[in-house]
């Protein structure tokens, strides 16, 4: 009942559900393209954008900070693509390099801003671990609107993104602009990341991108079904985490949401038909019985 009547809990739950749906669906492409580190790198790269947006505008409006975070995250994504293309550095090393450099710059700017004593800067450090309790209706509307825009673009280019994820060389041979599609898909993932920074923070946002997709992958081999499951798992973890954090004292919402989606991942790894550990153990046991029965039947 509190979920329906309590304004704060309702706002957090709605925001977390919207974030879970968007990040879960887009995370499927990051997982299938073996770019799980992309969420971690881009969320950390968004921090200097948040601080610079405040320094330039003096405003803590969510839309202003999200725009700054999106620009910084997008530049970080382009930096990764440029490093991989122009050098011999592998993609995982490029992600780690961009993550550390951008995050260090963000922490430096944040410390400079705090020492300057600029008015209104209090609370920017909450973007490190999230500040779900401060979510209001306007924040939820911003998350939902940007998330809907992201999913709309994803739906329009669904076929192209699907081909890009499974066989980019074949897509290039068909004449598709692979590099432009890669930048567009990366930009959508960056947007999904930055809209969740206020809710779960820079440090934990990568889990919201990767974990629902990993859980969904255990249940199906079809991308469409995987995306729907990932969005559902993300929304379920968001609402459940919001409710649990509201019922317990001193429980931060962001970490609780991540723990909830981690439980979903563990359950999927254990019990998903076909891929689950339990089903694999049962298959091995059945095979051993058949083998033993066959050996016993030999003269």
Number of C-alpha atoms within 10 A of each C-alpha: 5 12 17 10 9 10 14 18 22 21 24 29 27 22 28 30 26 27 29 29 30 32 36 32 30 28 31 31 25 21 20 16 14 13 17 23 20 29 31 22 29 33 31 34 32 32 32 24 26 29 27 19 21 20 16 9 11 15 14 19 13 17 16 16 26 26 18 23 30 27 22 26 32 23 20 25 26 16 16 25 18 12 19 17 12 8 9 9 12 12 18 16 14 22 25 15 16 23 25 14 14 24 21 16 16 21 17 14 19 21 13 12 19 15 9 10 10 12 9 11 18 12 11 20 18 16 21 19 20 25 21 26 18 13 21 16 15 13 20 21 15 16 27 21 14 20 22 15 14 20 20 12 13 18 12 10 14 14 11 19 21 16 16 23 19 13 12 20 12 13 18 14 10 10 8 16 14 20 13 10 15 16 15 16 23 23 20 21 26 29 27 31 33 32 32 31 30 26 30 30 26 27 18 23 30 25 23 29 34 28 27 34 31 24 27 29 25 20 19 17 10 9 16 14 14 23 24 17 23 30 27 20 25 35 27 22 27 30 24 20 26 31 20 16 20 19 10 9 8 8 14 20 27 28 20 20 30 22 15 20 26 19 15 21 21 15 15 20 21 16 16 21 15 13 16 18 16 15 16 16 11 12 13 12 12 12 12 12 12 12 12 11 11 10 10 9 8 6 4
